[in-house]
C-alpha cells in the first residue's frame, strides 16, 4: 500500500491535481448553467459536480471519464420538474428522481445489461441529441434577450410566446450574452480553449459590475438564489413521489447510460491501466459506476448526472493520469463553493445562457446528420421522427420513442431476406446471379440466403422462394451457410416448401447446414420430413457441401429421367 502511494505521488499526483483544478474551474460555471437549465437553483449543479463526480470517478470503468451534469439530462430533468417549479416539494422530487435514476442504472449494471446500449441506433441518437440541443438553444433565448418564453411544456408554444413578447427585448442583457458567446468561440480557436467558459464569465461579470448593469435589468445568479458557503446536507428521498418520478427516471437512466457508454468507448486508457481495462472493458461496469454516483449524489441533493463530453475532454487535455483526477476535481469544486460563493452569486445569467447556447450548438453534429441522411431511408426516418418528437412531446417520452424506433429498425432490417441464385462454373466455383421467377423443369436451382432465419424473417423468405406450381421435377438446393437462428417457424416453412416441391415430383435439398441448425432439424423431427439424405452439413471448406448437393441433385434427376 505504501509503495503504491509512493508510486502515485511520484508519477501522477501533480498531473491529477492540475487536471482536477482545471476541471473544477471549467466545471463550476457549467454545473450552475445546467442546473438553471433543469429549472432548479444553480447550487444543486455544484453539489452534483462534487458528489456524483467523485463517486462515479472512483467506481466507473473508464478512469478518465468525468461524470457531472450534462446538457441532454438537464433538459429532461427540467421537463420532468417543470410542473412543480416553485412548489415546496421540488427538492424532495429532485432527490427522489436522482436516486431512482441511480437505482435503475445500478440494477442494469448488476444484471449485465450493458450490451443493450448497442441496440440504440446512431440515427436515433443523432435525432435525439440534435432535438435536445435545439431545445436548449431555444430555452436560453429568453435569458439571452430578456424576453419571456413562458412556462409552456411544448417547444412550439414557447416559440410562439417568444415571438409575441419580443417587445421586451433588453439590449444590455443581449449584449452581455452575445459577448459571452463571442469570447467562448474565439478562445476555442486558441490554446486557451480549456478556460474559454471561465474567462468569458469572469470578463462579462466584471463588465456588468463596473457598468452597474446589474441594477439596470441584467440578471445575476443572486436574483435566482444564494450560493451556500457550506456543503450539502444529507437528504432522504420521498417514497410517495416514486410513482410520479419513475417513468421519467427510467428515461433519464437509459439516456444517461447510452451517452456515457458511447463516450467511455472512445476514451483511451493510460498505458499502465490498459491491461486492467481489457478485462473490465464493458458498459455494464460503467452502468454500476454511474448508478452509484447518482445514488450517492441523490442523498446530497444532486441532480441526475452522466458522462460529460466537455468535462471529460478537459480532464484528458489537462493531463490527467488516473481516476483520482476526478476526485480532485470534486474536492476543488467544494473548495470554490466554500471559499468563493459570494463571487459565484455575481455570475451573469445571460453569460450562463451564452455558455449553454455554445455547448448545445457543439452537440449538433452536421457531419453526422449528413451521414445518417445519406446512408439509408430507414436512418432518415428514425432521425427525423426522433427529432420531431423532442419538439412535440415531453422529452422523457422522446427517449422511449428513440429506443422503440431503434429496436423496430433492428427487427425490420434483420427480418429482410435476400435470395441469390448460384450459377455453377465448375471446379467447386459458383457465380451469384439474379434469381429467376420460375423453376426450370428437370434442373436444379441453387439459392443462397442472405439474412437470418429467425421467425420474423420467415414471411419474407416465403414470399421470395420461387413457386413450383407449374414445374416438372423441380429441385431447389437451399444454401444455409452461416444461418444458425432456425427455429420452429423456420423448420415448419422448410417442411412445407419441401412438400410443395414433392407434389410436383421435385425435391428440396439443404446444404451448408451448421451444427445448430442440424440439431434443430433433428429435435423437431423435420429431418425426416425433408429427408435425411437431402441434407448436407457444412464443411470446413466453403461451397464443398454445395457442390456435393449439386452432384446429388443431378444423379437424382438422372434417375427420374430413367424412370
VEXDREN-2710 file (C-alpha; in Angstrom, 1 decimal):
% VEXDREN-2710
k/r/px/py/pz
1/UNK/0.0/0.0/0.0
2/UNK/2.8/2.4/0.9
3/UNK/4.7/1.5/-2.2
4/UNK/1.6/2.2/-4.4
5/UNK/1.0/5.5/-2.6
6/UNK/4.6/6.5/-3.2
7/UNK/4.4/5.5/-6.8
8/UNK/1.3/7.6/-7.3
9/UNK/2.8/10.7/-5.6
10/UNK/5.9/10.4/-7.8
11/UNK/4.2/9.6/-11.1
12/UNK/0.7/11.0/-11.1
13/UNK/-0.1/13.3/-8.1
14/UNK/0.9/16.6/-9.7
15/UNK/-0.7/15.8/-13.1
16/UNK/-4.0/14.7/-11.4
17/UNK/-4.0/17.7/-9.1
18/UNK/-3.6/20.1/-12.1
19/UNK/-6.2/18.3/-14.1
20/UNK/-8.6/18.4/-11.2
21/UNK/-8.2/22.1/-10.7
22/UNK/-8.6/22.7/-14.4
23/UNK/-11.8/20.6/-14.5
24/UNK/-13.2/22.3/-11.4
25/UNK/-12.7/25.9/-12.8
26/UNK/-14.4/24.9/-16.0
27/UNK/-17.0/22.8/-14.3
28/UNK/-18.3/25.3/-11.8
29/UNK/-20.0/27.6/-14.3
30/UNK/-21.1/24.7/-16.4
31/UNK/-22.7/22.9/-13.4
32/UNK/-24.5/26.1/-12.4
33/UNK/-25.7/26.6/-16.0
34/UNK/-27.0/23.1/-16.3
35/UNK/-28.9/23.3/-13.0
36/UNK/-30.6/26.5/-14.3
37/UNK/-31.4/24.6/-17.5
38/UNK/-33.1/22.0/-15.3
39/UNK/-35.2/24.6/-13.7
40/UNK/-33.5/24.3/-10.2
41/UNK/-31.3/26.5/-8.2
42/UNK/-27.7/26.6/-9.5
43/UNK/-26.1/25.3/-6.3
44/UNK/-27.7/21.9/-7.0
45/UNK/-25.5/21.7/-10.0
46/UNK/-22.4/22.4/-7.8
47/UNK/-23.5/19.7/-5.4
48/UNK/-23.6/17.3/-8.4
49/UNK/-20.2/18.3/-9.6
50/UNK/-18.9/17.4/-6.1
51/UNK/-20.6/14.1/-5.0
52/UNK/-21.5/12.4/-8.3
53/UNK/-18.2/13.3/-9.9
54/UNK/-16.2/11.8/-7.1
55/UNK/-18.2/8.6/-6.6
56/UNK/-18.6/7.8/-10.3
57/UNK/-14.9/8.7/-10.9
58/UNK/-13.9/6.1/-8.3
59/UNK/-16.4/3.3/-9.3
60/UNK/-16.7/3.6/-13.1
61/UNK/-14.8/1.6/-15.8
62/UNK/-13.2/4.4/-17.8
63/UNK/-10.7/6.0/-15.4
64/UNK/-10.6/9.4/-17.2
65/UNK/-14.3/9.8/-17.8
66/UNK/-15.8/12.7/-15.8
67/UNK/-19.3/12.4/-14.6
68/UNK/-21.4/15.5/-13.9
69/UNK/-24.5/17.5/-15.1
70/UNK/-25.0/17.3/-18.8
71/UNK/-27.0/19.2/-21.4
72/UNK/-29.3/16.4/-22.5
73/UNK/-30.0/15.1/-19.0
74/UNK/-30.6/18.7/-17.7
75/UNK/-33.3/19.2/-20.4
76/UNK/-35.1/16.0/-19.5
77/UNK/-34.9/16.9/-15.8
78/UNK/-36.3/20.3/-16.5
79/UNK/-39.1/18.9/-18.5
80/UNK/-39.9/16.4/-15.6
81/UNK/-39.8/19.0/-12.8
82/UNK/-41.4/21.9/-14.7
83/UNK/-44.9/21.2/-13.3
84/UNK/-43.5/21.5/-9.8
85/UNK/-41.4/24.7/-10.2
86/UNK/-41.9/27.0/-7.2
87/UNK/-43.5/24.3/-5.1
88/UNK/-42.2/23.4/-1.6
89/UNK/-41.6/19.8/-2.6
90/UNK/-39.3/20.5/-5.5
91/UNK/-36.2/19.4/-3.7
92/UNK/-37.9/16.2/-2.5
93/UNK/-38.9/15.4/-6.0
94/UNK/-35.4/16.1/-7.3
95/UNK/-33.8/13.8/-4.7
96/UNK/-36.3/11.0/-5.4
97/UNK/-35.8/11.4/-9.2
98/UNK/-32.0/11.2/-8.9
99/UNK/-32.0/8.2/-6.5
100/UNK/-34.4/6.3/-8.9
101/UNK/-32.1/7.1/-11.8
102/UNK/-29.2/5.7/-9.8
103/UNK/-31.0/2.6/-8.7
104/UNK/-32.1/1.8/-12.3
105/UNK/-28.6/2.2/-13.6
106/UNK/-27.1/0.1/-10.8
107/UNK/-29.6/-2.7/-11.4
108/UNK/-28.9/-2.6/-15.2
109/UNK/-25.2/-2.9/-14.4
110/UNK/-25.6/-5.7/-12.0
111/UNK/-27.8/-7.6/-14.4
112/UNK/-25.1/-7.1/-17.1
113/UNK/-27.4/-5.2/-19.5
114/UNK/-24.7/-3.0/-20.9
115/UNK/-24.9/-4.7/-24.2
116/UNK/-28.4/-3.4/-24.7
117/UNK/-27.0/0.1/-25.5
118/UNK/-25.8/-1.1/-28.9
119/UNK/-29.4/-1.5/-29.9
120/UNK/-29.9/2.2/-29.8
121/UNK/-29.1/3.3/-33.4
122/UNK/-26.8/6.2/-34.4
123/UNK/-29.7/7.6/-36.3
124/UNK/-32.0/7.8/-33.3
125/UNK/-29.3/9.2/-31.0
126/UNK/-28.4/11.8/-33.6
127/UNK/-32.1/12.9/-33.9
128/UNK/-32.5/13.0/-30.1
129/UNK/-29.3/14.9/-29.4
130/UNK/-30.0/17.4/-32.2
131/UNK/-33.5/17.9/-30.9
132/UNK/-32.4/18.3/-27.3
133/UNK/-29.7/20.7/-28.3
134/UNK/-32.2/22.8/-30.3
135/UNK/-34.4/22.9/-27.2
136/UNK/-31.5/24.1/-25.1
137/UNK/-30.8/26.9/-27.6
138/UNK/-34.5/27.8/-27.7
139/UNK/-34.8/27.7/-23.9
140/UNK/-31.9/30.1/-23.4
141/UNK/-33.0/32.8/-25.9
142/UNK/-35.2/34.3/-23.2
143/UNK/-32.3/34.6/-20.8
144/UNK/-30.1/35.9/-23.7
145/UNK/-32.6/38.6/-24.7
146/UNK/-34.6/39.3/-21.6
147/UNK/-37.8/38.1/-23.5
148/UNK/-40.1/35.7/-21.7
149/UNK/-40.6/32.3/-23.4
150/UNK/-43.3/31.3/-20.9
151/UNK/-43.5/28.1/-19.0
152/UNK/-45.1/26.0/-21.8
153/UNK/-44.0/22.4/-21.9
154/UNK/-44.1/22.3/-25.7
155/UNK/-41.3/23.9/-27.7
156/UNK/-43.7/25.1/-30.4
157/UNK/-45.7/27.1/-27.8
158/UNK/-42.6/28.6/-26.3
159/UNK/-41.5/29.8/-29.8
160/UNK/-44.9/31.4/-30.3
161/UNK/-44.8/33.1/-26.9
162/UNK/-41.3/34.4/-27.6
163/UNK/-42.3/36.0/-30.9
164/UNK/-45.4/37.6/-29.3
165/UNK/-43.4/39.2/-26.5
166/UNK/-40.3/40.3/-28.4
167/UNK/-41.1/43.9/-27.5
168/UNK/-39.5/43.0/-24.1
169/UNK/-36.1/42.8/-25.8
170/UNK/-33.4/44.0/-23.3
171/UNK/-30.3/45.2/-25.2
172/UNK/-27.9/45.2/-22.2
173/UNK/-28.8/41.6/-21.4
174/UNK/-28.3/40.6/-25.1
175/UNK/-25.0/42.5/-25.3
176/UNK/-23.6/40.5/-22.4
177/UNK/-24.9/37.2/-23.7
178/UNK/-23.5/37.9/-27.2
179/UNK/-20.2/38.9/-25.8
180/UNK/-20.0/35.7/-23.8
181/UNK/-20.7/33.6/-26.9
182/UNK/-18.1/35.6/-28.9
183/UNK/-15.4/35.2/-26.2
184/UNK/-16.0/31.4/-25.9
185/UNK/-16.0/30.8/-29.6
186/UNK/-12.8/32.9/-30.0
187/UNK/-10.9/31.2/-27.2
188/UNK/-11.9/27.8/-28.5
189/UNK/-9.8/28.6/-31.6
190/UNK/-6.7/29.2/-29.4
191/UNK/-4.6/27.1/-27.0
192/UNK/-6.7/28.6/-24.1
193/UNK/-9.8/26.6/-25.0
194/UNK/-9.9/24.9/-21.6
195/UNK/-10.5/28.2/-19.9
196/UNK/-12.8/29.7/-22.5
197/UNK/-16.0/29.5/-20.5
198/UNK/-14.4/30.6/-17.2
199/UNK/-12.7/33.6/-18.9
200/UNK/-16.0/34.6/-20.7
201/UNK/-18.0/34.5/-17.5
202/UNK/-15.3/36.4/-15.5
203/UNK/-14.9/39.2/-18.1
204/UNK/-18.7/39.7/-18.6
205/UNK/-19.4/39.5/-14.9
206/UNK/-16.7/42.2/-14.3
207/UNK/-18.2/44.4/-17.0
208/UNK/-21.7/44.2/-15.6
209/UNK/-20.3/45.1/-12.1
210/UNK/-18.3/48.0/-13.4
211/UNK/-21.1/49.4/-15.5
212/UNK/-23.7/48.9/-12.8
213/UNK/-25.9/47.0/-15.2
214/UNK/-26.9/44.6/-12.5
215/UNK/-29.2/47.4/-11.2
216/UNK/-30.5/48.1/-14.7
217/UNK/-32.2/44.8/-15.5
218/UNK/-29.3/42.5/-16.2
219/UNK/-29.9/39.4/-14.1
220/UNK/-27.3/37.7/-12.0
221/UNK/-27.3/34.4/-10.1
222/UNK/-28.2/36.0/-6.8
223/UNK/-31.6/37.0/-8.3
224/UNK/-32.4/33.3/-8.5
225/UNK/-30.9/32.1/-5.3
226/UNK/-28.0/32.4/-2.9
227/UNK/-24.9/30.1/-3.3
228/UNK/-24.4/28.5/0.1
229/UNK/-20.9/28.5/1.7
230/UNK/-21.4/25.1/3.1
231/UNK/-21.6/21.5/1.8
232/UNK/-25.0/19.9/1.1
233/UNK/-27.0/18.3/3.9
234/UNK/-27.9/14.7/3.9
235/UNK/-31.4/14.3/2.4
236/UNK/-33.6/11.3/2.0
237/UNK/-35.9/10.6/-1.0
238/UNK/-39.7/10.7/-0.6
239/UNK/-41.3/7.3/-1.2
240/UNK/-44.6/8.9/-2.0
241/UNK/-43.1/10.6/-5.1
242/UNK/-41.8/7.3/-6.7
243/UNK/-44.8/6.8/-8.9
244/UNK/-44.7/10.3/-10.2
245/UNK/-41.0/10.2/-11.0
246/UNK/-40.5/6.6/-12.1
247/UNK/-41.3/7.0/-15.8
248/UNK/-39.0/10.0/-16.2
249/UNK/-36.3/8.3/-14.1
250/UNK/-36.2/5.3/-16.5
251/UNK/-35.9/7.6/-19.5
252/UNK/-33.1/9.6/-17.8
253/UNK/-31.3/6.5/-16.8
254/UNK/-31.4/5.0/-20.3
255/UNK/-30.3/8.3/-21.9
256/UNK/-27.5/8.8/-19.5
257/UNK/-26.2/5.3/-19.9
258/UNK/-26.4/5.4/-23.7
259/UNK/-24.4/8.6/-23.8
260/UNK/-21.9/7.5/-21.2
261/UNK/-21.3/4.1/-22.8
262/UNK/-20.7/5.7/-26.1
263/UNK/-18.3/8.2/-24.6
264/UNK/-16.4/5.7/-22.5
265/UNK/-15.7/3.6/-25.5
266/UNK/-13.9/6.5/-27.1
267/UNK/-11.6/7.1/-24.2
268/UNK/-8.1/5.6/-24.4
269/UNK/-6.9/4.3/-21.1
270/UNK/-3.5/5.3/-19.7
271/UNK/-0.7/2.8/-20.5
272/UNK/-0.4/1.4/-17.0
273/UNK/-4.1/0.7/-17.0
274/UNK/-4.6/-0.9/-20.4
275/UNK/-4.2/-4.5/-19.1
276/UNK/-6.8/-3.9/-16.4
277/UNK/-9.2/-2.1/-18.8
278/UNK/-9.0/-5.0/-21.2
279/UNK/-10.7/-7.3/-18.6
280/UNK/-13.3/-4.8/-17.5
281/UNK/-14.0/-3.1/-20.8
282/UNK/-17.7/-3.4/-20.8
283/UNK/-20.7/-1.0/-20.5
284/UNK/-22.1/-2.9/-17.5
285/UNK/-19.2/-1.8/-15.3
286/UNK/-19.9/1.8/-16.4
287/UNK/-23.5/1.4/-15.5
288/UNK/-22.6/0.4/-12.0
289/UNK/-20.3/3.4/-11.6
290/UNK/-23.0/5.8/-12.9
291/UNK/-25.6/4.2/-10.7
292/UNK/-23.5/4.5/-7.5
293/UNK/-22.6/8.1/-8.4
294/UNK/-26.3/9.1/-8.8
295/UNK/-27.4/7.2/-5.7
296/UNK/-24.7/8.9/-3.5
297/UNK/-25.4/12.2/-5.2
298/UNK/-29.1/12.0/-4.5
299/UNK/-28.6/11.8/-0.8
300/UNK/-26.7/15.1/-1.0
301/UNK/-29.2/17.0/-3.1
302/UNK/-27.6/16.3/-6.6
303/UNK/-29.4/16.3/-9.9
304/UNK/-29.1/13.2/-12.3
305/UNK/-25.6/13.1/-13.8
306/UNK/-23.9/11.3/-16.6
307/UNK/-20.7/11.1/-18.6
308/UNK/-19.8/14.7/-19.6
309/UNK/-18.2/15.1/-23.0
310/UNK/-16.8/18.5/-22.4
311/UNK/-15.6/17.8/-18.8
312/UNK/-14.0/14.5/-20.0
313/UNK/-12.2/16.3/-22.8
314/UNK/-10.9/19.0/-20.4
315/UNK/-9.8/16.2/-17.9
316/UNK/-7.8/14.5/-20.7
317/UNK/-6.4/17.6/-22.3
318/UNK/-5.3/18.9/-18.8
319/UNK/-3.1/15.8/-18.5
320/UNK/-5.0/13.5/-16.0
321/UNK/-3.2/10.3/-15.3
322/UNK/-5.6/8.3/-13.1
323/UNK/-9.2/8.3/-11.9
324/UNK/-8.2/10.4/-8.9
325/UNK/-8.1/13.4/-11.1
326/UNK/-11.9/13.4/-10.9
327/UNK/-11.7/13.1/-7.1
328/UNK/-9.5/16.2/-7.0
329/UNK/-12.0/18.0/-9.4
330/UNK/-14.8/17.3/-6.9
331/UNK/-12.7/18.5/-4.0
332/UNK/-11.8/21.7/-5.8
333/UNK/-15.5/22.4/-6.7
334/UNK/-16.3/22.1/-3.0
335/UNK/-13.5/24.5/-2.0
336/UNK/-14.6/27.0/-4.6
337/UNK/-18.1/26.9/-3.3
338/UNK/-17.0/27.2/0.4
339/UNK/-14.5/30.0/-0.2
340/UNK/-15.9/31.9/-3.2
341/UNK/-19.7/31.5/-3.0
342/UNK/-20.1/35.3/-2.9
343/UNK/-18.3/35.7/-6.3
344/UNK/-20.4/32.9/-7.8
345/UNK/-23.6/34.8/-6.9
346/UNK/-22.4/37.6/-9.3
347/UNK/-22.2/35.4/-12.3
348/UNK/-24.5/36.9/-15.0
349/UNK/-27.4/34.8/-16.1
350/UNK/-27.0/36.0/-19.7
351/UNK/-23.4/34.7/-19.6
352/UNK/-24.6/31.3/-18.5
353/UNK/-27.2/31.3/-21.3
354/UNK/-24.5/32.2/-23.8
355/UNK/-22.4/29.3/-22.5
356/UNK/-25.3/26.9/-22.8
357/UNK/-26.0/28.0/-26.3
358/UNK/-22.4/27.4/-27.4
359/UNK/-22.4/24.0/-25.6
360/UNK/-25.7/23.0/-27.2
361/UNK/-24.6/24.1/-30.7
362/UNK/-21.5/22.0/-30.3
363/UNK/-23.7/18.9/-29.8
364/UNK/-25.3/19.5/-33.3
365/UNK/-23.0/17.4/-35.5
366/UNK/-23.8/18.4/-39.1
367/UNK/-21.4/15.8/-40.5
368/UNK/-23.2/13.1/-38.5
369/UNK/-26.6/14.3/-39.7
370/UNK/-25.4/14.3/-43.3
371/UNK/-24.0/10.8/-42.9
372/UNK/-27.3/9.4/-41.4
373/UNK/-29.3/11.2/-44.1
374/UNK/-27.2/9.8/-46.9
375/UNK/-26.9/6.2/-45.5
376/UNK/-30.5/4.9/-45.8
377/UNK/-34.1/5.9/-45.8
378/UNK/-34.7/4.0/-42.5
379/UNK/-32.0/6.1/-40.8
380/UNK/-33.5/9.3/-42.2
381/UNK/-37.0/8.3/-41.0
382/UNK/-35.7/7.4/-37.5
383/UNK/-33.7/10.5/-37.1
384/UNK/-36.5/12.8/-38.2
385/UNK/-39.1/11.0/-36.1
386/UNK/-37.0/11.3/-33.0
387/UNK/-36.1/14.9/-33.7
388/UNK/-39.7/15.9/-34.2
389/UNK/-40.8/14.0/-31.0
390/UNK/-38.4/16.2/-29.0
391/UNK/-40.4/19.2/-30.1
392/UNK/-43.9/17.9/-29.7
393/UNK/-43.7/15.6/-26.7
394/UNK/-42.2/15.8/-23.2
395/UNK/-38.5/14.9/-23.7
396/UNK/-38.6/11.8/-21.5
397/UNK/-41.1/10.2/-23.9
398/UNK/-38.8/11.1/-26.8
399/UNK/-36.1/8.8/-25.2
400/UNK/-38.6/6.0/-25.2
401/UNK/-39.6/6.7/-28.8
402/UNK/-35.9/6.6/-29.7
403/UNK/-35.4/3.2/-28.0
404/UNK/-38.5/1.7/-29.6
405/UNK/-37.5/3.1/-33.0
406/UNK/-34.0/1.6/-32.7
407/UNK/-35.5/-1.8/-31.8
408/UNK/-38.1/-1.6/-34.6
409/UNK/-35.4/-0.7/-37.1
410/UNK/-33.2/-3.6/-35.9
411/UNK/-36.1/-6.0/-36.2
412/UNK/-37.1/-4.7/-39.6
413/UNK/-33.7/-4.7/-41.1
414/UNK/-32.8/-8.2/-39.7
415/UNK/-36.0/-9.6/-41.0
416/UNK/-35.2/-8.8/-44.6
417/UNK/-34.2/-11.9/-46.6
418/UNK/-32.4/-11.7/-49.9
419/UNK/-32.2/-14.8/-52.2
420/UNK/-29.5/-15.1/-54.8
421/UNK/-29.1/-17.8/-57.4
422/UNK/-25.7/-19.5/-57.6
423/UNK/-24.6/-20.5/-61.1
424/UNK/-22.1/-23.4/-61.3
425/UNK/-18.8/-22.6/-63.1
426/UNK/-17.0/-25.9/-62.4
427/UNK/-14.2/-26.8/-60.0
428/UNK/-16.4/-26.0/-57.0
429/UNK/-16.8/-22.4/-58.0
430/UNK/-20.1/-20.5/-58.4
431/UNK/-21.2/-17.1/-59.5
432/UNK/-24.1/-15.2/-58.0
433/UNK/-26.8/-14.1/-60.4
434/UNK/-30.3/-12.8/-60.1
435/UNK/-32.9/-15.4/-59.2
436/UNK/-35.4/-16.3/-61.8
437/UNK/-39.2/-16.0/-61.3
438/UNK/-39.9/-19.7/-62.1
439/UNK/-38.2/-23.1/-61.5
440/UNK/-36.9/-24.9/-64.6
441/UNK/-38.1/-28.5/-65.4
442/UNK/-35.6/-31.3/-64.6
443/UNK/-32.9/-28.9/-63.5
444/UNK/-31.5/-28.0/-60.1
445/UNK/-31.5/-24.4/-58.9
446/UNK/-29.1/-23.3/-56.1
447/UNK/-30.4/-20.5/-53.9
448/UNK/-28.2/-18.8/-51.3
449/UNK/-29.9/-17.0/-48.4
450/UNK/-28.5/-13.6/-47.3
451/UNK/-30.1/-12.8/-43.9
452/UNK/-31.1/-14.5/-40.7
453/UNK/-33.5/-17.4/-40.5
454/UNK/-35.4/-16.3/-37.3
455/UNK/-39.1/-16.2/-37.1
456/UNK/-39.7/-12.6/-38.2
457/UNK/-37.9/-13.3/-41.5
458/UNK/-39.9/-16.3/-42.4
459/UNK/-42.7/-14.4/-44.1
460/UNK/-40.2/-12.6/-46.3
461/UNK/-38.5/-15.8/-47.2
462/UNK/-41.8/-17.5/-48.1
463/UNK/-42.7/-14.6/-50.4
464/UNK/-39.4/-14.8/-52.2
465/UNK/-39.0/-18.6/-52.7
466/UNK/-39.9/-19.5/-56.3
467/UNK/-43.2/-21.3/-56.6
468/UNK/-43.0/-24.8/-58.1
469/UNK/-46.7/-24.9/-59.2
470/UNK/-46.0/-25.3/-63.0
471/UNK/-42.7/-27.1/-62.9
472/UNK/-41.8/-30.7/-63.6
473/UNK/-39.3/-32.4/-61.3
474/UNK/-38.2/-29.0/-59.7
475/UNK/-35.1/-29.3/-57.5
476/UNK/-34.2/-26.4/-55.2
477/UNK/-30.8/-26.5/-53.3
478/UNK/-31.1/-24.1/-50.4
479/UNK/-27.7/-23.0/-49.0
480/UNK/-27.9/-22.2/-45.3
481/UNK/-24.3/-21.5/-44.6
482/UNK/-23.9/-19.2/-41.5
483/UNK/-27.5/-19.3/-40.6
484/UNK/-27.9/-20.6/-37.0
485/UNK/-31.2/-19.0/-36.0
486/UNK/-33.5/-21.5/-37.5
487/UNK/-36.3/-22.4/-35.0
488/UNK/-39.9/-23.7/-35.1
489/UNK/-41.3/-21.2/-37.5
490/UNK/-38.4/-21.7/-40.0
491/UNK/-38.4/-25.5/-39.9
492/UNK/-42.2/-25.5/-40.5
493/UNK/-41.7/-23.4/-43.6
494/UNK/-38.9/-25.6/-44.9
495/UNK/-41.0/-28.7/-44.4
496/UNK/-44.0/-27.0/-46.2
497/UNK/-41.8/-26.0/-49.1
498/UNK/-40.3/-29.5/-49.4
499/UNK/-43.9/-30.8/-49.6
500/UNK/-44.8/-28.3/-52.4
501/UNK/-41.8/-29.4/-54.4
502/UNK/-42.6/-33.1/-53.7
503/UNK/-46.1/-32.5/-55.0
504/UNK/-44.5/-31.6/-58.4
505/UNK/-42.2/-34.7/-58.2
506/UNK/-39.4/-32.4/-57.1
507/UNK/-37.1/-32.2/-54.1
508/UNK/-35.8/-29.7/-51.6
509/UNK/-32.1/-30.1/-50.7
510/UNK/-30.4/-28.3/-47.9
511/UNK/-26.6/-27.6/-47.9
512/UNK/-24.2/-25.7/-45.8
513/UNK/-26.2/-26.8/-42.7
514/UNK/-24.5/-25.8/-39.5
515/UNK/-24.4/-27.9/-36.3
516/UNK/-27.0/-25.8/-34.5
517/UNK/-29.5/-25.9/-37.5
518/UNK/-28.9/-29.6/-37.8
519/UNK/-29.7/-30.1/-34.1
520/UNK/-32.9/-28.0/-34.6
521/UNK/-34.0/-30.2/-37.6
522/UNK/-33.4/-33.4/-35.5
523/UNK/-35.2/-32.1/-32.4
524/UNK/-38.3/-31.0/-34.4
525/UNK/-38.2/-34.3/-36.4
526/UNK/-38.0/-32.1/-39.6
527/UNK/-35.0/-34.1/-40.7
528/UNK/-37.4/-37.0/-41.5
529/UNK/-40.0/-34.8/-43.2
530/UNK/-37.4/-33.2/-45.5
531/UNK/-35.4/-36.4/-45.9
532/UNK/-32.1/-37.1/-44.1
533/UNK/-30.5/-37.9/-47.5
534/UNK/-31.4/-34.4/-48.7
535/UNK/-29.4/-32.6/-46.0
536/UNK/-25.7/-31.8/-46.5
537/UNK/-23.8/-30.5/-43.4
538/UNK/-21.4/-27.5/-43.8
539/UNK/-17.8/-28.4/-44.3
540/UNK/-14.6/-26.5/-43.3
541/UNK/-14.0/-25.6/-47.0
542/UNK/-16.6/-23.2/-48.4
543/UNK/-19.0/-24.5/-51.0
544/UNK/-17.9/-28.1/-50.8
545/UNK/-21.3/-29.1/-49.4
546/UNK/-22.9/-27.1/-52.2
547/UNK/-21.0/-29.0/-54.9
548/UNK/-22.0/-32.3/-53.2
549/UNK/-25.6/-31.3/-53.1
550/UNK/-25.5/-30.3/-56.8
551/UNK/-23.9/-33.6/-57.8
552/UNK/-26.5/-35.5/-55.8
553/UNK/-29.3/-33.4/-57.4
554/UNK/-28.0/-34.3/-60.9
555/UNK/-27.8/-38.0/-60.0
556/UNK/-31.4/-37.9/-58.6
557/UNK/-32.7/-36.2/-61.7
558/UNK/-31.0/-38.7/-64.0
559/UNK/-32.7/-41.5/-62.0
560/UNK/-36.1/-39.8/-62.5
561/UNK/-35.5/-39.5/-66.3
562/UNK/-34.6/-43.2/-66.5
563/UNK/-37.8/-44.0/-64.8
END
